Amino acid sequence: MRRHGMRIMAQLLVLAGPLLPVLLITIVTGVLGFACAIGIIVYGALALLTATGITTGYSMTFLLMLIVVCAVLRGVFRYGEQMSGHYLAFKLLAVLRDKVLQALRRLAPAKLEGKDKGNLISLITSDIELLEVFYAHTIAPVMIGIITSLLMVFFIGSYEPLLGWLAALAYITVGLFIPLLTSRMGRRQGMEYRSSFGKLSSYFLDSLRGMKEIVQYGRGEQRLAEINRRTDQLDAKQKSLKHHEGITRAITDAAVVGFSFLMLLAGLYGMSKGQVSFTGMLVSVIALFSSFGPVVALSNLSNNLLQTLASGERVLSLLEETPEVEENIGGMSVAFSGAKVDRVTFAYDGQTVLDDVSLTIPHKRITGIQGKSGSGKSTLLKLLMRFRDPQQGGILLSGHDLKEIGTKHLRGLQSYVDQDTFLFDDTIAANIKIGKPDATHEQVVEAARRASVHDFIMTLPQGYDSRVGELGDRLSGGERQRLGLARAFVHDAPLLLLDEPTSNLDSLNEAIILKSLKEQQQDKTIVLVSHRSSTMRIADDLFQMDNRRLS
């Protein structure tokens, strides 16, 4: 369910709490800056009246000095407002990016498996960037508009209370009623635009990643046509937003002119009744017309604010999303002595994947699980790592439920390699060191040797300093898989979980790696999942996964 715009703004405002002093500086300098801008026009009008011989109570010299002082201070305060406002905005954007990354880490991997990666990239980049509009051009302008309007109401009311009430009505209409009316009309359009933008980003990213297949099967024209169609849809939504923006500006401008004319009529009426002087009437009209700047800014906020609130809702929804598995920060630490799967049942979206599965994993032995694709082998490994929790039954490690063990400690007890190893766009050494950031070069080389990838690395011009490219696209599937094994070896955890570790390897490299795994049995517990019978030759205990059950 979508949340109200005021709730979104309130939640975003809470994030600015640590930077409240900077926000106050922005508001104060903004109010003083607008006061100086209004003062230039009002004192200028009084100077013109004085020049024509009309008594204003001020000398020409004094008025000219006030105009100069206001002009200089206007620049100073404007600079202070912009500097502090943007410092606040960009500092908070950095905080938000950090919070979003923490949220993604908390949700991973279970909650991220079904999420659109392009949409996530759009959220992390453009959605967060759009929140700069809220922090730099919404919070302070709203407060500046309110304070400036109150000051002007008292100033104009000092000449004639009726004129003060009229000014109050003008400010409320332009700064409150019009933005509320137009934001309700266009909020849905803003959300649709941000959603379409995210989907287009996702589709484009998908096309880039699948470019080889697109070229191979001649689907380029179809893919391009779909990109053009989605771009046209996005363009149509943007035009709708711009049309809405034009209507808002027209209504606002009409209200400004209308209330200025009403102020003139009310002033003339007051003059005819002897309630206000000509000077008071003229100053009131000029003061009102020149002071609409802050409230017009509030009215115009609704245009960009539509997209900003949509982005804010997407970001807040991600921050508030609960992970499938909560991390155990203060859990116990245990020495690994084996694991046990006790009558576990697990289902994805109501579809049972594991049904009453039990398995004992003895210490320092190789446990093999063989079965066809989709039988639940990989799911069982994810449950052993507590990427997800079973709906029934439990998983024990060293006699303790996984939920009782600290998450960070649990990660230190396990190494995991799957058939699709992810490599970061970094050097080979850096990718292996993900398993152990403080590993020495000798440890990295030893892990690579055991994974049968050292000789290949040494054929590269820069050896271990060679970059693997984005997603490791400069390497073959087998090379990526062996680097994943090296990463697991350097991690040196007592429990090694391998999901199809030889699926992309030829028979020679498979034999080398299996020999290395067998040698590690002296101090490691290994759970080996594969559909290959050749891989299972090293298993001490072999189980078959079939029809959601283990036998």
C-alpha positions in Angstrom: 0.0 0.0 0.0 1.3 3.4 -1.0 2.0 5.8 1.8 0.9 9.4 1.9 3.2 12.2 0.7 3.4 13.8 4.1 4.4 10.5 5.7 7.2 10.1 3.1 8.5 13.6 3.8 8.3 13.0 7.6 10.3 9.8 7.3 12.9 11.4 5.0 13.1 14.3 7.5 13.9 12.0 10.3 17.0 10.9 8.5 18.2 14.6 8.6 18.2 14.6 12.4 22.0 14.5 12.9 22.4 17.4 10.5 19.7 19.6 12.2 22.2 22.5 13.0 23.1 22.7 9.2 19.3 22.8 8.4 18.8 25.6 10.9 21.6 27.6 9.3 20.0 27.1 5.9 16.6 28.3 7.1 17.9 31.4 8.9 20.1 32.5 6.0 17.3 31.8 3.6 14.8 33.9 5.6 17.3 36.8 5.9 18.1 36.6 2.3 14.5 36.9 1.2 13.9 39.7 3.7 16.8 41.6 2.1 15.4 40.9 -1.4 12.0 42.2 -0.4 13.7 45.2 1.4 15.4 46.2 -1.8 12.1 46.6 -3.6 10.2 48.1 -0.7 12.9 50.7 0.1 13.3 51.4 -3.6 9.6 52.2 -3.8 9.9 54.5 -0.7 12.9 56.2 -2.3 10.9 56.9 -5.5 8.0 58.3 -3.4 10.5 60.5 -1.5 12.1 61.6 -4.8 8.6 62.8 -6.0 8.1 64.9 -2.8 5.8 62.5 -1.0 6.6 62.3 2.7 7.6 58.7 3.8 9.3 59.5 7.1 12.7 58.6 5.7 15.4 60.6 4.1 16.7 59.8 0.6 20.2 59.1 1.9 19.0 56.7 4.5 16.8 54.8 2.0 19.7 54.5 -0.5 22.0 53.2 2.3 19.4 50.6 3.2 19.1 49.5 -0.4 22.8 49.1 -0.7 23.1 47.2 2.6 20.2 44.9 1.6 21.7 44.2 -1.8 25.1 43.2 -0.3 23.6 41.1 2.4 21.2 39.4 -0.1 24.3 38.0 -1.8 25.9 36.9 1.4 22.8 35.2 2.8 22.0 33.6 -0.5 25.4 32.1 -0.7 25.1 30.8 2.9 21.7 29.3 2.2 22.9 27.5 -1.0 26.1 26.3 0.6 24.6 24.9 3.7 21.5 23.5 1.9 23.6 21.6 -0.6 26.0 20.4 2.1 23.0 19.0 4.0 21.6 17.4 0.8 24.8 15.7 -0.4 25.8 14.6 3.1 22.4 12.9 3.5 22.6 11.3 0.1 25.9 9.7 1.2 24.1 8.5 4.4 21.2 7.2 2.3 23.5 5.2 0.0 25.2 3.7 3.0 21.8 2.7 4.5 20.6 1.3 1.2 23.8 -0.8 0.9 23.2 -2.1 4.4 19.6 -2.9 3.6 20.7 -4.9 0.5 23.3 -6.7 2.5 20.6 -7.5 5.1 18.2 -8.7 2.5 20.8 -10.8 0.6 20.7 -13.4 -0.7 17.2 -14.7 -0.2 15.2 -11.5 -0.7 17.4 -10.3 -3.7 17.0 -13.5 -5.8 13.6 -12.4 -7.2 14.3 -8.6 -7.4 14.9 -6.8 -10.7 18.5 -5.9 -10.8 18.0 -3.0 -13.2 15.4 -1.6 -11.0 17.7 -1.9 -8.0 20.4 0.0 -10.0 17.9 2.7 -10.8 16.9 3.0 -7.2 20.5 3.1 -5.9 21.6 5.7 -8.4 18.9 8.0 -9.9 16.2 7.6 -7.1 18.6 8.5 -4.4 20.0 11.3 -6.5 16.5 12.7 -6.9 16.2 13.0 -3.1 18.6 15.9 -3.4 15.6 17.9 -4.5 13.9 17.1 -1.2 16.8 17.8 1.0 18.3 20.9 -0.8 15.1 22.4 -2.3 12.2 21.3 -0.2 12.8 21.2 3.6 14.5 24.6 3.9 12.3 26.3 1.3 9.1 25.2 3.1 10.4 26.6 6.4 11.7 29.7 4.7 8.3 30.2 3.0 6.4 29.8 6.2 8.6 32.2 8.3 8.9 34.8 5.5 5.1 34.7 5.0 4.4 35.2 8.7 6.8 38.2 8.9 5.2 39.8 5.8 1.7 39.3 7.2 2.7 41.3 10.3 4.5 43.9 8.3 1.6 44.5 5.9 -0.9 44.2 8.8 0.9 47.1 10.6 -0.4 49.4 7.9 -4.0 48.0 7.9 -5.1 44.7 9.6 -7.4 43.9 6.7 -4.5 44.0 4.3 -2.6 41.7 6.6 -5.4 39.1 6.5 -5.6 39.4 2.7 -1.8 38.8 2.5 -2.2 35.7 4.8 -5.0 34.3 2.5 -2.7 34.9 -0.5 0.2 33.1 1.0 -1.9 30.1 2.1 -3.5 29.8 -1.3 -0.3 30.0 -3.3 2.0 28.1 -0.8 -0.5 25.5 0.5 -3.8 25.0 -1.4 -2.3 25.0 -4.9 0.5 22.6 -4.1 -1.9 20.2 -2.3 -4.3 20.3 -5.2 -1.8 19.8 -8.0 0.2 17.1 -6.1 -2.9 15.0 -5.7 -3.5 15.3 -9.4 0.0 14.3 -10.4 1.4 11.9 -7.8 0.4 8.8 -9.6 2.1 10.1 -12.7 5.3 10.6 -10.8 5.3 7.1 -9.4 4.6 5.6 -12.9 7.4 7.6 -14.4 10.0 6.4 -11.8 8.7 2.8 -12.2 9.0 2.9 -16.0 12.4 4.4 -15.7 13.6 1.5 -13.5 12.1 -1.1 -15.9 13.8 0.5 -18.9 17.1 0.5 -17.1 16.6 -3.2 -16.2 15.7 -4.1 -19.8 18.7 -2.2 -21.2 21.0 -3.9 -18.7 19.5 -7.3 -19.6 20.2 -6.5 -23.3 23.8 -5.5 -22.6 24.5 -8.7 -20.7 22.9 -10.9 -23.4 24.4 -9.1 -26.3 26.3 -12.2 -27.5 23.1 -14.2 -27.7 21.2 -11.3 -29.3 23.8 -11.1 -32.1 24.0 -14.9 -32.4 20.3 -15.4 -33.0 19.6 -12.2 -34.9 17.3 -10.7 -32.3 18.9 -7.2 -32.4 16.1 -5.5 -34.3 13.4 -7.0 -32.0 15.3 -5.9 -28.9 15.9 -2.4 -30.3 12.2 -2.1 -31.2 11.3 -3.0 -27.6 13.8 -0.5 -26.2 12.3 2.2 -28.5 8.7 1.2 -27.4 9.6 1.5 -23.7 11.5 4.8 -24.4 8.4 6.2 -26.1 6.3 5.1 -23.1 8.7 6.8 -20.7 8.7 9.9 -22.9 4.9 10.0 -22.9 4.9 9.8 -19.1 7.4 12.6 -18.9 5.3 14.8 -21.2 2.4 14.2 -19.0 4.4 15.4 -16.0 5.6 18.5 -17.9 2.0 19.2 -18.9 1.0 18.9 -15.2 3.9 21.3 -14.3 2.7 23.8 -16.9 -0.8 23.8 -15.4 0.6 24.3 -11.9 2.7 27.2 -13.0 -0.3 28.8 -14.8 -2.5 28.5 -11.7 0.2 29.9 -9.5 0.9 32.9 -11.7 -2.8 33.6 -12.0 -3.1 33.5 -8.2 -0.1 35.9 -7.7 -1.5 38.4 -10.2 -5.0 38.0 -8.8 -4.1 38.6 -5.1 -1.8 41.5 -6.0 -4.8 43.1 -7.8 -7.0 42.4 -4.8 -4.4 44.0 -2.5 -4.5 47.1 -4.7 -8.3 47.3 -4.6 -8.3 46.7 -0.8 -5.7 49.4 -0.4 -7.7 51.9 -2.5 -10.8 51.0 -0.5 -8.8 51.7 2.8 -7.6 55.0 1.4 -11.2 56.0 0.5 -12.2 55.2 4.1 -9.2 57.0 5.5 -7.9 53.8 7.1 -4.6 53.7 5.3 -2.3 56.3 3.7 -1.2 56.4 0.1 2.3 55.3 1.2 0.9 52.5 3.3 -1.3 51.3 0.4 1.6 51.4 -2.1 4.1 49.7 0.2 1.6 46.9 1.0 0.9 46.2 -2.7 4.6 46.2 -3.6 5.6 44.2 -0.5 3.0 41.5 -1.3 4.0 41.2 -4.9 7.7 41.1 -4.2 7.3 38.6 -1.3 5.6 35.8 -3.3 9.1 34.3 -4.2 9.3 31.9 -1.2 5.7 30.7 -1.5 5.8 30.5 -5.4 8.9 28.2 -4.8 6.7 26.1 -2.6 4.0 25.9 -5.3 6.6 24.9 -7.9 8.0 22.3 -5.6 5.0 20.1 -6.4 6.3 19.6 -9.9 9.7 18.0 -9.1 8.3 16.8 -5.8 6.1 14.3 -7.6 9.1 12.3 -8.8 11.0 13.0 -5.6 8.3 11.5 -3.4 8.0 8.5 -5.8 11.7 8.0 -5.4 11.5 8.5 -1.7 8.8 5.8 -1.4 10.9 3.3 -3.4 13.9 4.0 -1.2 12.0 3.9 2.1 10.2 0.7 1.0 13.6 -1.0 0.5 14.9 0.3 3.8 11.9 -1.0 5.6 11.7 -4.4 3.9 12.3 -7.2 6.4 14.9 -9.9 5.5 13.8 -13.5 5.2 16.5 -14.4 7.7 17.5 -12.0 10.5 21.2 -11.8 11.3 22.2 -13.1 14.8 24.6 -10.3 15.9 25.3 -11.6 19.5 25.0 -15.3 18.9 27.3 -18.0 20.3 30.6 -19.1 18.8 31.3 -22.9 18.5 34.1 -25.1 17.3 33.0 -27.1 14.3 32.5 -30.8 14.9 29.9 -31.8 12.3 26.4 -30.9 11.1 23.0 -32.4 11.1 19.8 -31.8 9.0 16.9 -32.9 11.2 13.6 -33.6 9.4 13.7 -30.5 7.3 10.8 -29.4 5.1 11.2 -26.3 2.9 9.0 -24.7 0.3 9.4 -21.8 -2.2 6.1 -19.8 -2.5 4.1 -22.8 -1.4 5.9 -25.3 -3.6 7.6 -28.0 -1.6 11.3 -28.4 -2.5 12.5 -30.5 0.5 10.2 -32.9 2.3 11.2 -34.3 5.7 14.9 -34.5 4.8 17.4 -35.7 7.4 21.1 -36.0 7.0 24.2 -36.4 9.2 27.4 -34.7 8.1 30.3 -36.3 10.0 33.4 -34.3 10.8 36.4 -34.7 8.4 34.5 -36.7 5.8 33.2 -36.0 2.3 29.5 -36.2 2.1 28.2 -36.5 -1.5 24.6 -35.6 -2.6 23.7 -36.6 -6.1 20.5 -35.9 -8.0 19.0 -34.4 -11.1 18.6 -30.7 -11.6 15.8 -29.1 -9.5 15.7 -31.9 -7.0 16.6 -29.6 -4.1 20.4 -30.2 -3.7 21.3 -26.5 -4.0 18.5 -25.5 -1.7 19.8 -27.8 1.0 23.2 -26.1 0.9 21.6 -22.7 1.2 19.8 -23.9 4.3 23.1 -25.2 5.7 24.5 -21.7 5.3 21.3 -20.2 6.7 20.6 -18.1 3.7 17.0 -19.3 4.4 15.3 -21.0 7.3 13.3 -24.2 6.9 9.6 -24.1 7.6 9.8 -27.4 9.5 12.6 -29.2 11.2 16.0 -27.8 12.1 19.6 -27.7 11.1 22.3 -28.2 13.8 26.0 -27.3 13.6 28.2 -28.8 16.4 24.9 -29.7 18.2 23.5 -26.2 18.1 20.7 -24.8 16.1 22.0 -22.5 13.3 19.7 -19.7 14.6 21.7 -19.7 17.9 25.1 -19.2 16.2 26.3 -15.7 15.5 26.0 -15.0 11.8 29.5 -13.6 11.4 31.0 -16.6 13.2 28.9 -19.0 11.0 30.3 -17.4 7.9 33.8 -18.0 9.2 33.0 -21.7 9.6 31.8 -22.2 6.1 33.1 -21.8 2.5 30.8 -22.0 -0.4 31.4 -22.5 -4.1 28.6 -22.8 -6.7 28.6 -23.5 -10.4 28.2 -19.8 -11.3 31.1 -18.0 -9.6 30.7 -14.3 -9.4 33.9 -12.3 -10.0 34.3 -8.6 -9.3 35.8 -6.2 -11.9 39.2 -6.3 -10.1 42.4 -8.2 -10.2 42.6 -12.0 -9.9 44.5 -11.7 -6.6 41.8 -9.3 -5.2 39.0 -11.7 -6.3 40.7 -14.6 -4.5 41.4 -12.5 -1.4 37.6 -12.0 -1.0 37.8 -15.3 0.9 40.5 -13.8 3.2 41.2 -10.1 2.8 44.5 -10.2 4.8 45.8 -13.3 2.9 49.5 -13.1 1.9 50.5 -13.5 -1.7 52.0 -16.9 -0.9 48.6 -18.0 0.5 46.8 -16.7 -2.6 49.2 -18.6 -4.8 48.9 -21.8 -2.8 45.1 -21.6 -3.0 45.3 -21.1 -6.8 47.6 -24.1 -7.1 45.2 -26.3 -5.2 42.4 -25.1 -7.5 44.4 -25.9 -10.6 44.4 -22.3 -11.8 47.9 -21.1 -11.0 49.4 -22.2 -14.3 46.7 -20.4 -16.2 47.2 -17.2 -14.2 50.9 -17.2 -14.9 50.3 -17.2 -18.6 48.6 -13.8 -18.4 50.8 -10.7 -19.0 50.2 -9.3 -15.5 49.8 -12.6 -13.7 47.8 -12.2 -10.4 47.5 -8.5 -11.1 45.5 -9.2 -14.3 41.9 -7.7 -14.2 39.1 -10.1 -14.9 36.7 -7.6 -16.4 33.1 -6.9 -15.5 31.4 -10.1 -14.3 34.6 -11.9 -15.1 33.8 -11.8 -18.8 37.4 -12.1 -19.9 37.6 -15.6 -18.4 36.0 -18.8 -19.4 33.4 -20.6 -17.2 35.9 -23.1 -16.1 38.5 -20.5 -15.2 35.9 -18.5 -13.2 34.9 -21.7 -11.4 38.5 -22.5 -10.4 39.0 -19.0 -9.1 35.9 -19.6 -7.0 37.5 -22.7 -5.6 40.7 -20.8 -4.9 38.7 -18.2 -3.0 37.1 -21.0 -0.9 40.5 -22.6 -0.3 42.1 -19.4 0.9 39.1 -18.8 3.3 40.2 -22.0 5.0 36.9 -22.8 6.8 36.4 -26.2 8.4 33.1 -26.8 6.4 33.4 -26.7 2.6 30.1 -26.6 0.7 30.5 -27.3 -3.0 27.6 -27.0 -5.5 28.5 -28.5 -8.8 32.2 -27.4 -8.4 33.3 -29.3 -11.5 30.4 -28.6 -13.9 32.5 -26.3 -16.1 35.8 -28.3 -15.9 37.3 -30.8 -18.3 38.2 -34.3 -17.0 41.8 -33.4 -16.4 41.1 -30.3 -14.3 38.3 -32.2 -12.6 40.7 -34.9 -11.5 43.2 -32.4 -10.2 40.6 -30.6 -8.1 39.1 -33.8 -6.8 42.5 -34.9 -5.7 43.0 -31.6 -4.0 39.7 -31.9 -2.2 40.5 -35.4 -1.1 43.7 -34.2 0.4 41.9 -31.6 2.4 39.8 -34.3 4.1 42.4 -34.5 6.8 41.1 -31.3 8.4 38.0 -30.3 6.4 34.4 -31.5 6.3 33.1 -31.4 2.7 29.6 -31.5 1.4 29.7 -32.1 -2.3 26.7 -31.7 -4.5 26.8 -32.8 -8.2 25.0 -34.7 -10.9 28.3 -36.1 -12.2 29.1 -39.7 -11.1 32.8 -39.0 -11.7 32.7 -36.2 -9.2 31.2 -38.5 -6.5 34.0 -40.9 -6.6 35.8 -39.1 -3.8 32.7 -39.1 -1.5 32.9 -41.2 1.7 29.1 -41.2 2.1 26.8 -40.8 -0.9 23.2 -39.9 -0.8 20.6 -39.6 -3.6 18.2 -36.6 -3.8 15.0 -37.6 -5.6 11.4 -36.4 -5.4 12.2 -33.9 -2.6 13.6 -36.6 -0.4 17.1 -37.8 0.5 18.0 -41.5 0.5 
